[in-house]
Amino acid sequence: QVQLVESGGGLVRPGGSLRLSCSVSQHVFSFESLEWHRQTPGKQRESVASYPRWGSRRYAQFAEGRFLISRDITLNTVDLQMNSLQPDGAGVYYCAVRLGTSVYWGQGTQVTVAS
């Protein structure tokens, strides 16, 4: 069973930064893709950033140029650096990994952007 534990959420002022971290119970290189998703009230969960085992990282439009997804293959973590956060960046952020047809999720961490 794959376990994911997110940390690093919280309250940040508009224009501020946060770094989310996801600790993975298995080697991160085992998975086809490492991902961050977000859910806001009344909306479906959406992709924020993805880091395939091979290939280029991808970002949602609102995250492009401001967010950076990274992985640490020694610590088995997947991080999301979020800069210049605006209210549209708020939500519950979930870490996810893909293995074959299976997707494993973390419990989520809240990000609030407010002055």
N, C-alpha and C positions, 0 to 999 in steps of 0.2 A: 504494500500500500504506500503510495507516494503521499508525503505530507509537505504542505507549504505553509509557512508562517510569515505574514507580512508585519512590517513595523515602519514607523517613521511618519505616520499621518499626524494631522493636527490642524491648528488654526494659523493661518498666515495672512498678512495684509496684502492687498493688491500690489503687484509688482515684486512681491517677495519670492523666496525659493523654498522648496522642500525636497528632501531626498527620501524616497521610499525604498525599502529593502525587503527582499523575499528570500527566506532561507529554505532550501530544498533538501529533502531527506535523501535524495539520490544524486549521483553526479549529473550536473546540468548538461553535460555533453551527451547524455543518454537520450535526450528528448529531441524530437524533430523541431520543436519551436518553444521558445520562452516568451511569455506575453504578459502585458498589463492591460486590464480592461477597467471600465468605469461604469457605474450605474448611478443615475440621478433620478429623483422622484418622478414617477409617472412615465419613465422611459425605459426602453429595453437596455440591457447591458451592451456596451459598445467597446470595440477595440480602441485602445489608446496607442499601443506600440507593440511591435513584435520583433523578435530576434531569432531568425531561423538558424538551424545548425550550420547550414551552408546558405550563403546568399546575403542580400542586403537587409539591413534593418528597415522597418516601415513604421510610419506614424500616421495618426489621424490628422486631419487638416488643422484642427485647433492646436495640436501639439507640435506640428512641424516647425523646426527652427528654435523651439523653446525647451523641448523635452529631449532627454537622451536616455535610451535603454542600454544597459550594459550587463555583462555577466562576469563572474569571477569563478574560474574553473577550479581554483584551489579551495575556496571557501564554500563553493556551491551556492552562490547567491545570484539573484537577478535584481538589479537596482533600476530605479527610475528617477533620474534627476529632473526636477521640474523648476524651470526658471521663468521669471516674469509672469507669475501666475495672476490670472484675472478671475473674476467670478465665474466665468464659463468653464474654468478648470476644476470647480468643486465637484464633489461626489464621493461615493464609496469606491475605492480602488481595489481591484482584485488581481492577484498574481495567478497565472495559469501556465501549465506545461502540457504539451501534447506528446503522446506516445502511441503510435499506431492510430487506432480509431478512438482512443480514450483521451479525455481532457480532465486534468486534475486542477482543483481550485483551492486557493487559500480562503481564509475566513473574511477577508476584506479589512481595509483600514480607511477611516474617514478623513477626507481632506475638505477643510472649510476655508474659503477665501472671503474675508470680510475686514472692514476697517473698524 
